[in-house]
Amino acid sequence: MAMGKIAARLALAVITFCVLLSFIGTATAIGKTGKITVYWGQNTNEGSLRQTCETRLYSTVIISFLTDFGRGNYKLNLAGHSLSEVGPDVDYCQSRKILVLLALGGGKGTYSLASQGDAKAVAEYLWRMYLGGRPMPRQKRPFGSAVLDGIDFDIEKGSSQYYDDLARYLKAYSSGNKKVWITAAPQCPYPDRWLGGALKIGIFDRVHVQFYNNPACSYGAGNEKAFTRAWNAWTKSLPAGSSIYLGLPASPRAARSGYVPPAMLTSTVLPIVQNSAKYGGIMLWNRYWDLQNGYAKDVKRDV
């Protein structure tokens, strides 16, 4: 009788262990998915911001771009999208636990920071107009009452000065119940020409490194070692607590170089980048090209 009880307990223990292993495997698979950031706002044929978030493909959407800033000049360029629709769409995306950020810079427009005081003025403008602060008299917030989650630095021209100050001033607006996310999208050659100094201060929450339009470090045939060296340089440079995303074009037509076919990404590239504890996912340029090519759908389960 005692032996029978022991056998029954052993059988129960084995069943419990198997169930636990199954649960862990499922949790691991779930935890591996969904870390995709996408840029939105540069083509009216990409659909609305709400439609982008309805796909449930992305964990972060970056509205692009505030193309002009500094020296008291500001210009938001959303390439024909209706600003009146963006605010409600931001609220919708956030209701689905999707972060919505605003990108500064890009490849067009006129932007630079003239001084530390100018950086402070830009930070205050962003706070008042996009991040929840009260507008100045006679100012109208572009997205109405919607409050964005943070700011992305996509600096590709001009001077590299004072972006560290801008990041500090923006981060200072974080409070107990309101976190201001600060992210960056540097080019893959390390250190980045425009953001290298700002990234050294260690307060950026996330870095979306653009591994495209840079043949020296983009992944490609015969370039795996150079790509890996660049990726490792970026991961080592970031402080603990920050995460790094692999930035890719969503279509061969989205960039001059650096496109990685989905099958190659999942079989060859992701095993390289996922070795880092700081790996956070991938960033795609941009929603329009992803809509045309279906890139996020093809790779989401493996990201």
Steps between C-alpha positions, in 0.01 A plus 500: 500500500786740587672419172179578314477843665862573412442401137191720482691798642783446253254488213337821619840668529591399144170636364546828690856536369387444141221755534748750644740445209216552254401824674858629498536420130179680418596802710837517328341494158255772598772716652698484176233662287369846435806720556469697178531877467382675183520855365173649377405832342681539170250360248122541498469160329623331818160551666417676823682470829200312640509251213869447566433417864199281416736252333650413843832453321688775682578577862615855420401741224717807435326797337739660253618776482541832676727605213580853619601597852744726680545877508127543554394330178278190499337306219313170514496314167267199479492491119130574459353315799217684674625637833145508639479121471834427666400594855210252533714239328777551757248437777384184324853366458585567864179324609651191336825543698690625194756775561470804273806724461586804289816492287722806473703563187515255212669555167314819404422834658714746692603422855782559744553621853681830542578478871412334828230762541361411159490133600304597812255704291444208260441263791245739650325533163478120465372469854230761454390398149532120502583353841228628731608847604273802480535697173605862503225758437378500138676170432303198377624148560527316163339180630253661737479344844696186402821453699784319328722258690830652402748627242721318251824660377552425128777750434657465156639846422618829644700530819549234766508750785258534793295185438626369833351812661172452313478140621565604861241777490239268352573224750458748783131525413451140613316472828357224715189456289640614165807351333642686203659242273820609328617290203745548214555369148874529429674368189675165542864623477609535862511759646228692321613826342214709638381317812818340629550759773137503610482122526804493730303667781308175548141624540349373175245226566536340159718524192371402154825463304456550125676204339419624150635755253841418648662216300799491736289361786165395350444124487564352157679230311858483620444770762391294800819568698481877450132496594571298814784731605275804461215336691733399784649850516154648544387249762817549705463878489149507648449504876313226684127556484494638146411289199615487139283436195624381162389763247410364156322615183162328465545459125787494248362834374498664844875564508800507270656201675465280806181307420500153658240254365272361775629144466860619535411719798340215692755233410827694507481853638272467801714222655791750497320795656287305746815387682514840666308553822432855379322384183149643491368420154508657155415842357351532153519789257212553440127418527431571131765256381400245762142521375622431146738219591346334809837485676376528859243223446770270363744544789287586803496148648880485497576853617 
